[in-house]
Amino acid sequence: MTTSTVARSKGEWLEAWDPENEQTWDKGLAWRTLWITTFSLTMCFVAWFLPSAIVPKLNPIGYSFTQSQLYWLASIPGLAAGLLRIVWMVLPPIMGTRKMVTLTSLLLIAPILGWGVRVQSPTAPYWELLTLAFLSGIGGGAFSGFMPSTSYFFPKRLQGTALGLQAGIGNFGVSLVQLLTPWLIGFGMVGFLGGSQLLTFPGKPAQEVWYQNAAFVWIPLLVIVAAVAWMFLKSVPVKANIKQQFDIFRNQDTWWMTVLYIMTFGTFSGLSAQFGLLMANLYGIGNKEIVSGSGATAKLLIEGYAPPDVVKYVFLGPLVGAGARVVFSPLTDRMGGAKWSLVSGVGVVASIIYTIPALSPDTSSAATLHSGFNQFLWGMLAIFFFSGIGNASTFKQMPMIFERRQAGGVIGWTAAIAAFGPFLFGVGLTIMSPTLFYIIGIVWAVMCIVITWVRYARPSAPKPS
């Protein structure tokens, strides 16, 4: 059956699109849409988390910001993403997939270009870097438009897999930017991209780096994906104005699923943004009991201890979380999402309990610091893993609980609120100790376990999903 008979369209907009009807559903169009939008979403996450790869190194390349200022810089993209997701969540029925994906991809060029320019010389005022951090949040905001838009193309029986693949592969953008940054900055590319900087690290000689590479390399890919989206994407006619879309707030399950997704994606995004800074401030250059001074005057205080190079570890957490989301998404289609949401909640609680002792480093010796760091690292990776499972399971639950248009709106709304994760984690770690902040996380996860069991997972649950 040809596309013309399956998915007739007048230009951009499809006609009579019903993915639940196997006789007329155009599988090829649906999967093509998934892969193009997933490519764009990966670039969105690269832009969103580019500051997380750059901020921990701003002082070593010449800036002199306080620990609090750095936490705020890493937090602002999360604040922006949460606010902008409320905008993007209403765009799919209004703009359609084609225009939304194309425009979003082009908008991301601005913050990436700005970061590439401003890391070349430590002269940018703090407010300008805050502005760039906010604009990076466009990449996070787009998630609430992309995911509902993709859900329109697939039948319910495949939405767990489709949304899990898109979100999971998109989430790999976090690890991609954090993993490639140390390699990209290690050599000059093309002369007109700018000169080098000196990266200073305690106990090591100054290193020549080209930090602008970490930003500029993504711009050609954004141009390519914008062009591909404009040429090959279509839009599903799910029409609803803004007022109509807000009817989701009269459904109590909108609020319960928001609470659950804060536990899962809020944790994933919050830790992804703050992982590097938290590691540096507990076991590295940010801990004044380990390193005195900064920049060229930094001095290691504990003999035999080598502070971890944050950029060599920071990508692991997002990689584990995104991988769990991809791997477990097909399982949620087979077994239902609620069961895996329970597994996620219990796993998050256990992982946080394991990690908490490592949030107060014992600086009495190099051995105790190494032991504490290993516990911190494995505990954090476990939190990422179980939050990734929950990211997959909640996105299976929502299409099962709500009808199609509302499911898209709820996906957008829950994603919007959970996107405040980097901001809330940054503020929390600024105003309270990491231990207290993680204890609050345990309380929240326990509440989510109870909600999941009572509302969705028990044998007589009102909304089995």
KOLROKE-640331 format. One record per residue (C-alpha): residue number from 0; residue in three letters; x, y, z. Coordinates in steps of 0.1 Angstrom, whole numbers. Example, Ala and Ser with C-alpha at 12.3 -4.5 7.8 and 13.67 -1.06 7.14 Angstrom:
<recs>
+------+------+-------+-------+-------+
| resi | resn |     x |     y |     z |
+------+------+-------+-------+-------+
|    0 |  ala |   123 |   -45 |    78 |
|    1 |  ser |   137 |   -11 |    71 |
+------+------+-------+-------+-------+
</recs>
This chain:
<recs>
+------+------+-------+-------+-------+
| resi | resn |     x |     y |     z |
+------+------+-------+-------+-------+
|    0 |  met |     0 |     0 |     0 |
|    1 |  thr |    15 |    33 |   -10 |
|    2 |  thr |    19 |    64 |    11 |
|    3 |  ser |    -5 |    83 |   -11 |
|    4 |  thr |   -33 |    58 |    -2 |
|    5 |  val |   -23 |    54 |    34 |
|    6 |  ala |   -15 |    89 |    44 |
|    7 |  arg |   -29 |   114 |    20 |
|    8 |  ser |   -17 |   149 |    26 |
|    9 |  lys |   -23 |   184 |    14 |
|   10 |  gly |    13 |   196 |    16 |
|   11 |  glu |    26 |   194 |    51 |
|   12 |  trp |    -6 |   182 |    69 |
|   13 |  leu |   -18 |   145 |    67 |
|   14 |  glu |   -54 |   136 |    63 |
|   15 |  ala |   -74 |   110 |    82 |
|   16 |  trp |   -44 |    97 |   101 |
|   17 |  asp |   -53 |    68 |   124 |
|   18 |  pro |   -24 |    47 |   137 |
|   19 |  glu |   -48 |    23 |   154 |
|   20 |  asn |   -61 |    12 |   120 |
|   21 |  glu |   -35 |   -13 |   106 |
|   22 |  gln |   -51 |   -11 |    71 |
|   23 |  thr |   -43 |    26 |    67 |
|   24 |  trp |   -14 |    33 |    91 |
|   25 |  asp |    17 |    42 |    72 |
|   26 |  lys |    44 |    24 |    93 |
|   27 |  gly |    72 |    38 |    71 |
|   28 |  leu |    62 |    74 |    76 |
|   29 |  ala |    59 |    69 |   114 |
|   30 |  trp |    94 |    53 |   118 |
|   31 |  arg |   109 |    79 |    94 |
|   32 |  thr |    94 |   106 |   116 |
|   33 |  leu |   108 |    89 |   147 |
|   34 |  trp |   144 |    88 |   134 |
|   35 |  ile |   145 |   123 |   121 |
|   36 |  thr |   129 |   139 |   152 |
|   37 |  thr |   152 |   117 |   174 |
|   38 |  phe |   183 |   130 |   156 |
|   39 |  ser |   170 |   165 |   163 |
|   40 |  leu |   162 |   157 |   199 |
|   41 |  thr |   197 |   144 |   204 |
|   42 |  met |   210 |   177 |   193 |
|   43 |  cys |   186 |   194 |   216 |
|   44 |  phe |   200 |   175 |   246 |
|   45 |  val |   235 |   184 |   234 |
|   46 |  ala |   227 |   221 |   235 |
|   47 |  trp |   208 |   218 |   268 |
|   48 |  phe |   237 |   201 |   286 |
|   49 |  leu |   266 |   218 |   268 |
|   50 |  pro |   269 |   242 |   299 |
|   51 |  ser |   273 |   211 |   321 |
|   52 |  ala |   304 |   201 |   302 |
|   53 |  ile |   318 |   237 |   301 |
|   54 |  val |   309 |   252 |   335 |
|   55 |  pro |   332 |   229 |   357 |
|   56 |  lys |   362 |   241 |   336 |
|   57 |  leu |   354 |   278 |   335 |
|   58 |  asn |   377 |   286 |   364 |
|   59 |  pro |   406 |   264 |   352 |
|   60 |  ile |   406 |   283 |   319 |
|   61 |  gly |   407 |   317 |   335 |
|   62 |  tyr |   374 |   327 |   350 |
|   63 |  ser |   371 |   333 |   388 |
|   64 |  phe |   335 |   324 |   397 |
|   65 |  thr |   325 |   313 |   432 |
|   66 |  gln |   311 |   278 |   438 |
|   67 |  ser |   276 |   292 |   442 |
|   68 |  gln |   279 |   311 |   409 |
|   69 |  leu |   290 |   279 |   391 |
|   70 |  tyr |   260 |   260 |   406 |
|   71 |  trp |   237 |   287 |   393 |
|   72 |  leu |   252 |   286 |   358 |
|   73 |  ala |   247 |   248 |   357 |
|   74 |  ser |   211 |   253 |   371 |
|   75 |  ile |   198 |   280 |   347 |
|   76 |  pro |   194 |   257 |   317 |
|   77 |  gly |   170 |   236 |   338 |
|   78 |  leu |   150 |   266 |   348 |
|   79 |  ala |   148 |   277 |   312 |
|   80 |  ala |   138 |   242 |   300 |
|   81 |  gly |   110 |   239 |   325 |
|   82 |  leu |    96 |   273 |   315 |
|   83 |  leu |   100 |   267 |   278 |
|   84 |  arg |    85 |   232 |   279 |
|   85 |  ile |    53 |   248 |   289 |
|   86 |  val |    55 |   267 |   256 |
|   87 |  trp |    66 |   237 |   235 |
|   88 |  met |    39 |   214 |   249 |
|   89 |  val |    11 |   233 |   231 |
|   90 |  leu |    30 |   236 |   198 |
|   91 |  pro |    24 |   202 |   181 |
|   92 |  pro |   -13 |   207 |   174 |
|   93 |  ile |    -7 |   243 |   164 |
|   94 |  met |    25 |   243 |   144 |
|   95 |  gly |    28 |   206 |   134 |
|   96 |  thr |    58 |   184 |   136 |
|   97 |  arg |    76 |   197 |   105 |
|   98 |  lys |    77 |   234 |   114 |
|   99 |  met |    83 |   228 |   151 |
|  100 |  val |   113 |   205 |   146 |
|  101 |  thr |   129 |   227 |   119 |
|  102 |  leu |   125 |   259 |   138 |
|  103 |  thr |   138 |   243 |   171 |
|  104 |  ser |   169 |   230 |   154 |
|  105 |  leu |   177 |   264 |   140 |
|  106 |  leu |   171 |   282 |   173 |
|  107 |  leu |   197 |   260 |   190 |
|  108 |  ile |   225 |   275 |   169 |
|  109 |  ala |   224 |   308 |   189 |
|  110 |  pro |   234 |   295 |   224 |
|  111 |  ile |   259 |   270 |   210 |
|  112 |  leu |   276 |   297 |   189 |
|  113 |  gly |   276 |   320 |   220 |
|  114 |  trp |   294 |   294 |   242 |
|  115 |  gly |   319 |   288 |   215 |
|  116 |  val |   328 |   325 |   214 |
|  117 |  arg |   328 |   331 |   251 |
|  118 |  val |   351 |   302 |   262 |
|  119 |  gln |   379 |   315 |   241 |
|  120 |  ser |   388 |   343 |   265 |
|  121 |  pro |   378 |   346 |   302 |
|  122 |  thr |   363 |   381 |   298 |
|  123 |  ala |   326 |   375 |   295 |
|  124 |  pro |   305 |   392 |   323 |
|  125 |  tyr |   286 |   368 |   345 |
|  126 |  trp |   252 |   380 |   333 |
|  127 |  glu |   261 |   371 |   297 |
|  128 |  leu |   270 |   336 |   306 |
|  129 |  leu |   237 |   333 |   325 |
|  130 |  thr |   219 |   345 |   293 |
|  131 |  leu |   237 |   318 |   273 |
|  132 |  ala |   228 |   292 |   299 |
|  133 |  phe |   191 |   302 |   297 |
|  134 |  leu |   191 |   300 |   259 |
|  135 |  ser |   207 |   265 |   261 |
|  136 |  gly |   174 |   256 |   278 |
|  137 |  ile |   157 |   258 |   244 |
|  138 |  gly |   171 |   223 |   239 |
|  139 |  gly |   154 |   211 |   270 |
|  140 |  gly |   122 |   229 |   263 |
|  141 |  ala |   118 |   211 |   229 |
|  142 |  phe |   113 |   177 |   246 |
|  143 |  ser |    77 |   186 |   255 |
|  144 |  gly |    69 |   193 |   219 |
|  145 |  phe |    88 |   164 |   203 |
|  146 |  met |    75 |   136 |   225 |
|  147 |  pro |    37 |   144 |   221 |
|  148 |  ser |    42 |   149 |   184 |
|  149 |  thr |    59 |   115 |   180 |
|  150 |  ser |    31 |    98 |   200 |
|  151 |  tyr |     6 |   109 |   174 |
|  152 |  phe |    23 |    88 |   148 |
|  153 |  phe |    22 |    54 |   166 |
|  154 |  pro |    -5 |    30 |   179 |
|  155 |  lys |    -7 |    26 |   217 |
|  156 |  arg |     8 |    -9 |   215 |
|  157 |  leu |    41 |     6 |   202 |
|  158 |  gln |    42 |    39 |   220 |
|  159 |  gly |    63 |    25 |   249 |
|  160 |  thr |    89 |    14 |   224 |
|  161 |  ala |    87 |    44 |   201 |
|  162 |  leu |    88 |    70 |   229 |
|  163 |  gly |   114 |    51 |   248 |
|  164 |  leu |   137 |    50 |   218 |
|  165 |  gln |   132 |    87 |   210 |
|  166 |  ala |   137 |    99 |   246 |
|  167 |  gly |   164 |    74 |   254 |
|  168 |  ile |   185 |    81 |   222 |
|  169 |  gly |   178 |   118 |   227 |
|  170 |  asn |   191 |   115 |   263 |
|  171 |  phe |   223 |   101 |   249 |
|  172 |  gly |   229 |   137 |   237 |
|  173 |  val |   239 |   144 |   274 |
|  174 |  ser |   266 |   118 |   274 |
|  175 |  leu |   276 |   126 |   239 |
|  176 |  val |   285 |   162 |   247 |
|  177 |  gln |   301 |   153 |   280 |
|  178 |  leu |   321 |   124 |   265 |
|  179 |  leu |   333 |   141 |   234 |
|  180 |  thr |   342 |   175 |   250 |
|  181 |  pro |   375 |   163 |   266 |
|  182 |  trp |   385 |   149 |   232 |
|  183 |  leu |   373 |   178 |   211 |
|  184 |  ile |   391 |   204 |   231 |
|  185 |  gly |   424 |   186 |   228 |
|  186 |  phe |   434 |   198 |   194 |
|  187 |  gly |   430 |   228 |   170 |
|  188 |  met |   406 |   223 |   142 |
|  189 |  val |   405 |   251 |   117 |
|  190 |  gly |   423 |   283 |   124 |
|  191 |  phe |   394 |   307 |   119 |
|  192 |  leu |   376 |   289 |   148 |
|  193 |  gly |   398 |   307 |   173 |
|  194 |  gly |   430 |   302 |   193 |
|  195 |  ser |   438 |   281 |   223 |
|  196 |  gln |   434 |   285 |   261 |
|  197 |  leu |   455 |   272 |   290 |
|  198 |  leu |   437 |   247 |   313 |
|  199 |  thr |   453 |   246 |   348 |
|  200 |  phe |   447 |   216 |   372 |
|  201 |  pro |   462 |   211 |   406 |
|  202 |  gly |   493 |   190 |   406 |
|  203 |  lys |   495 |   189 |   368 |
|  204 |  pro |   512 |   212 |   342 |
|  205 |  ala |   490 |   236 |   323 |
|  206 |  gln |   474 |   221 |   293 |
|  207 |  glu |   467 |   238 |   260 |
|  208 |  val |   431 |   234 |   250 |
|  209 |  trp |   406 |   247 |   223 |
|  210 |  tyr |   373 |   248 |   243 |
|  211 |  gln |   354 |   264 |   215 |
|  212 |  asn |   356 |   231 |   196 |
|  213 |  ala |   331 |   216 |   221 |
|  214 |  ala |   305 |   241 |   209 |
|  215 |  phe |   313 |   248 |   172 |
|  216 |  val |   313 |   211 |   161 |
|  217 |  trp |   276 |   208 |   166 |
|  218 |  ile |   265 |   237 |   144 |
|  219 |  pro |   268 |   219 |   110 |
|  220 |  leu |   247 |   190 |   124 |
|  221 |  leu |   220 |   214 |   134 |
|  222 |  val |   219 |   229 |   100 |
|  223 |  ile |   217 |   194 |    84 |
|  224 |  val |   189 |   182 |   107 |
|  225 |  ala |   169 |   214 |   101 |
|  226 |  ala |   171 |   209 |    64 |
|  227 |  val |   162 |   172 |    66 |
|  228 |  ala |   132 |   179 |    89 |
|  229 |  trp |   118 |   205 |    65 |
|  230 |  met |   122 |   182 |    35 |
|  231 |  phe |   109 |   149 |    49 |
|  232 |  leu |    86 |   155 |    79 |
|  233 |  lys |    48 |   157 |    79 |
|  234 |  ser |    23 |   168 |   105 |
|  235 |  val |    -6 |   149 |   120 |
|  236 |  pro |   -39 |   168 |   122 |
|  237 |  val |   -45 |   167 |   159 |
|  238 |  lys |   -61 |   201 |   163 |
|  239 |  ala |   -67 |   218 |   196 |
|  240 |  asn |   -62 |   254 |   207 |
|  241 |  ile |   -44 |   263 |   239 |
|  242 |  lys |   -76 |   264 |   260 |
|  243 |  gln |   -87 |   230 |   248 |
|  244 |  gln |   -53 |   215 |   256 |
|  245 |  phe |   -55 |   226 |   292 |
|  246 |  asp |   -84 |   203 |   300 |
|  247 |  ile |   -57 |   178 |   311 |
|  248 |  phe |   -55 |   196 |   344 |
|  249 |  arg |   -90 |   185 |   354 |
|  250 |  asn |   -78 |   149 |   354 |
|  251 |  gln |   -62 |   138 |   387 |
|  252 |  asp |   -39 |   114 |   369 |
|  253 |  thr |   -22 |   143 |   353 |
|  254 |  trp |    -9 |   153 |   387 |
|  255 |  trp |     0 |   118 |   399 |
|  256 |  met |    20 |   112 |   367 |
|  257 |  thr |    37 |   146 |   372 |
|  258 |  val |    48 |   135 |   406 |
|  259 |  leu |    62 |   102 |   393 |
|  260 |  tyr |    80 |   118 |   364 |
|  261 |  ile |    97 |   143 |   387 |
|  262 |  met |   112 |   113 |   405 |
|  263 |  thr |   124 |    98 |   372 |
|  264 |  phe |   133 |   124 |   347 |
|  265 |  gly |   137 |   152 |   373 |
|  266 |  thr |   164 |   130 |   389 |
|  267 |  phe |   180 |   121 |   356 |
|  268 |  ser |   182 |   157 |   343 |
|  269 |  gly |   191 |   172 |   377 |
|  270 |  leu |   219 |   148 |   383 |
|  271 |  ser |   231 |   150 |   347 |
|  272 |  ala |   235 |   188 |   351 |
|  273 |  gln |   251 |   188 |   386 |
|  274 |  phe |   271 |   155 |   385 |
|  275 |  gly |   303 |   171 |   375 |
|  276 |  leu |   301 |   200 |   399 |
|  277 |  leu |   291 |   177 |   428 |
|  278 |  met |   320 |   154 |   421 |
|  279 |  ala |   344 |   183 |   420 |
|  280 |  asn |   331 |   199 |   452 |
|  281 |  leu |   331 |   166 |   471 |
|  282 |  tyr |   362 |   148 |   458 |
|  283 |  gly |   380 |   173 |   436 |
|  284 |  ile |   392 |   208 |   430 |
|  285 |  gly |   361 |   224 |   447 |
|  286 |  asn |   368 |   208 |   481 |
|  287 |  lys |   390 |   232 |   501 |
|  288 |  glu |   401 |   204 |   524 |
|  289 |  ile |   417 |   186 |   494 |
|  290 |  val |   429 |   215 |   472 |
|  291 |  ser |   438 |   250 |   484 |
|  292 |  gly |   438 |   280 |   460 |
|  293 |  ser |   427 |   278 |   424 |
|  294 |  gly |   441 |   281 |   389 |
|  295 |  ala |   479 |   282 |   387 |
|  296 |  thr |   482 |   285 |   426 |
|  297 |  ala |   461 |   254 |   433 |
|  298 |  lys |   479 |   231 |   458 |
|  299 |  leu |   470 |   195 |   467 |
|  300 |  leu |   467 |   191 |   505 |
|  301 |  ile |   465 |   153 |   508 |
|  302 |  glu |   496 |   133 |   498 |
|  303 |  gly |   490 |   104 |   475 |
|  304 |  tyr |   455 |   115 |   465 |
|  305 |  ala |   447 |   123 |   428 |
|  306 |  pro |   415 |   143 |   425 |
|  307 |  pro |   393 |   129 |   398 |
|  308 |  asp |   393 |   146 |   364 |
|  309 |  val |   355 |   153 |   363 |
|  310 |  val |   352 |   152 |   325 |
|  311 |  lys |   364 |   116 |   325 |
|  312 |  tyr |   335 |   105 |   346 |
|  313 |  val |   306 |   129 |   341 |
|  314 |  phe |   293 |   113 |   310 |
|  315 |  leu |   288 |    79 |   326 |
|  316 |  gly |   257 |    88 |   346 |
|  317 |  pro |   236 |   101 |   317 |
|  318 |  leu |   249 |    72 |   295 |
|  319 |  val |   236 |    47 |   320 |
|  320 |  gly |   203 |    64 |   325 |
|  321 |  ala |   197 |    68 |   288 |
|  322 |  gly |   207 |    33 |   281 |
|  323 |  ala |   183 |    20 |   307 |
|  324 |  arg |   155 |    40 |   291 |
|  325 |  val |   162 |    24 |   257 |
|  326 |  val |   166 |   -12 |   269 |
|  327 |  phe |   136 |   -12 |   292 |
|  328 |  ser |   111 |     5 |   269 |
|  329 |  pro |   102 |   -27 |   249 |
|  330 |  leu |    98 |   -45 |   282 |
|  331 |  thr |    72 |   -19 |   293 |
|  332 |  asp |    52 |   -26 |   261 |
|  333 |  arg |    52 |   -63 |   270 |
|  334 |  met |    46 |   -61 |   308 |
|  335 |  gly |    30 |   -27 |   313 |
|  336 |  gly |    46 |     5 |   327 |
|  337 |  ala |    33 |     5 |   363 |
|  338 |  lys |    53 |   -26 |   374 |
|  339 |  trp |    85 |   -10 |   361 |
|  340 |  ser |    77 |    23 |   378 |
|  341 |  leu |    76 |     4 |   411 |
|  342 |  val |   110 |   -12 |   403 |
|  343 |  ser |   123 |    23 |   395 |
|  344 |  gly |   110 |    38 |   428 |
|  345 |  val |   124 |    10 |   450 |
|  346 |  gly |   157 |    11 |   431 |
|  347 |  val |   161 |    49 |   435 |
|  348 |  val |   155 |    47 |   473 |
|  349 |  ala |   180 |    19 |   477 |
|  350 |  ser |   206 |    37 |   455 |
|  351 |  ile |   203 |    70 |   474 |
|  352 |  ile |   206 |    52 |   508 |
|  353 |  tyr |   238 |    35 |   495 |
|  354 |  thr |   252 |    69 |   482 |
|  355 |  ile |   245 |    91 |   512 |
|  356 |  pro |   276 |    81 |   533 |
|  357 |  ala |   298 |    91 |   504 |
|  358 |  leu |   283 |   126 |   504 |
|  359 |  ser |   305 |   135 |   534 |
|  360 |  pro |   340 |   127 |   523 |
|  361 |  asp |   365 |   114 |   549 |
|  362 |  thr |   396 |   136 |   541 |
|  363 |  ser |   418 |   119 |   568 |
|  364 |  ser |   438 |   100 |   541 |
|  365 |  ala |   441 |    93 |   505 |
|  366 |  ala |   428 |    57 |   510 |
|  367 |  thr |   395 |    69 |   527 |
|  368 |  leu |   390 |    95 |   499 |
|  369 |  his |   395 |    68 |   472 |
|  370 |  ser |   370 |    45 |   490 |
|  371 |  gly |   345 |    73 |   494 |
|  372 |  phe |   348 |    83 |   458 |
|  373 |  asn |   342 |    48 |   445 |
|  374 |  gln |   311 |    45 |   467 |
|  375 |  phe |   299 |    79 |   454 |
|  376 |  leu |   305 |    70 |   418 |
|  377 |  trp |   287 |    36 |   419 |
|  378 |  gly |   259 |    49 |   440 |
|  379 |  met |   253 |    78 |   415 |
|  380 |  leu |   254 |    54 |   386 |
|  381 |  ala |   228 |    32 |   403 |
|  382 |  ile |   205 |    62 |   408 |
|  383 |  phe |   209 |    71 |   371 |
|  384 |  phe |   200 |    35 |   361 |
|  385 |  phe |   168 |    32 |   381 |
|  386 |  ser |   157 |    67 |   371 |
|  387 |  gly |   162 |    56 |   335 |
|  388 |  ile |   139 |    26 |   340 |
|  389 |  gly |   113 |    50 |   354 |
|  390 |  asn |   116 |    73 |   324 |
|  391 |  ala |   107 |    44 |   301 |
|  392 |  ser |    78 |    31 |   323 |
|  393 |  thr |    61 |    64 |   329 |
|  394 |  phe |    60 |    72 |   291 |
|  395 |  lys |    43 |    38 |   286 |
|  396 |  gln |    18 |    45 |   313 |
|  397 |  met |     6 |    79 |   300 |
|  398 |  pro |    -7 |    68 |   266 |
|  399 |  met |   -25 |    39 |   284 |
|  400 |  ile |   -42 |    62 |   309 |
|  401 |  phe |   -52 |    90 |   286 |
|  402 |  glu |   -69 |    93 |   252 |
|  403 |  arg |   -45 |   103 |   224 |
|  404 |  arg |   -47 |   141 |   224 |
|  405 |  gln |   -47 |   143 |   262 |
|  406 |  ala |   -18 |   118 |   264 |
|  407 |  gly |     3 |   141 |   242 |
|  408 |  gly |    -6 |   170 |   265 |
|  409 |  val |     2 |   151 |   297 |
|  410 |  ile |    35 |   139 |   282 |
|  411 |  gly |    44 |   175 |   274 |
|  412 |  trp |    33 |   188 |   308 |
|  413 |  thr |    50 |   162 |   330 |
|  414 |  ala |    82 |   166 |   310 |
|  415 |  ala |    79 |   204 |   315 |
|  416 |  ile |    78 |   201 |   352 |
|  417 |  ala |   105 |   174 |   355 |
|  418 |  ala |   128 |   196 |   333 |
|  419 |  phe |   131 |   219 |   363 |
|  420 |  gly |   153 |   191 |   377 |
|  421 |  pro |   187 |   208 |   370 |
|  422 |  phe |   175 |   240 |   385 |
|  423 |  leu |   160 |   224 |   416 |
|  424 |  phe |   191 |   203 |   421 |
|  425 |  gly |   213 |   233 |   417 |
|  426 |  val |   193 |   254 |   442 |
|  427 |  gly |   190 |   225 |   466 |
|  428 |  leu |   228 |   218 |   466 |
|  429 |  thr |   234 |   256 |   470 |
|  430 |  ile |   212 |   261 |   501 |
|  431 |  met |   215 |   228 |   519 |
|  432 |  ser |   240 |   200 |   523 |
|  433 |  pro |   240 |   172 |   497 |
|  434 |  thr |   231 |   147 |   525 |
|  435 |  leu |   199 |   166 |   534 |
|  436 |  phe |   190 |   171 |   498 |
|  437 |  tyr |   193 |   134 |   491 |
|  438 |  ile |   172 |   125 |   522 |
|  439 |  ile |   145 |   147 |   507 |
|  440 |  gly |   149 |   126 |   475 |
|  441 |  ile |   142 |    94 |   495 |
|  442 |  val |   110 |   108 |   509 |
|  443 |  trp |    98 |   118 |   474 |
|  444 |  ala |   106 |    84 |   460 |
|  445 |  val |    88 |    66 |   488 |
|  446 |  met |    57 |    88 |   480 |
|  447 |  cys |    60 |    78 |   444 |
|  448 |  ile |    61 |    41 |   453 |
|  449 |  val |    29 |    45 |   472 |
|  450 |  ile |    11 |    64 |   444 |
|  451 |  thr |    22 |    38 |   418 |
|  452 |  trp |    10 |     9 |   439 |
|  453 |  val |   -24 |    24 |   449 |
|  454 |  arg |   -33 |    40 |   416 |
|  455 |  tyr |   -17 |    19 |   389 |
|  456 |  ala |     0 |   -13 |   399 |
|  457 |  arg |   -21 |   -33 |   424 |
|  458 |  pro |   -45 |   -59 |   411 |
|  459 |  ser |   -76 |   -38 |   416 |
|  460 |  ala |   -59 |    -4 |   407 |
|  461 |  pro |   -83 |    23 |   393 |
|  462 |  lys |   -60 |    29 |   363 |
|  463 |  pro |   -39 |    -2 |   355 |
|  464 |  ser |   -12 |     8 |   332 |
+------+------+-------+-------+-------+
</recs>
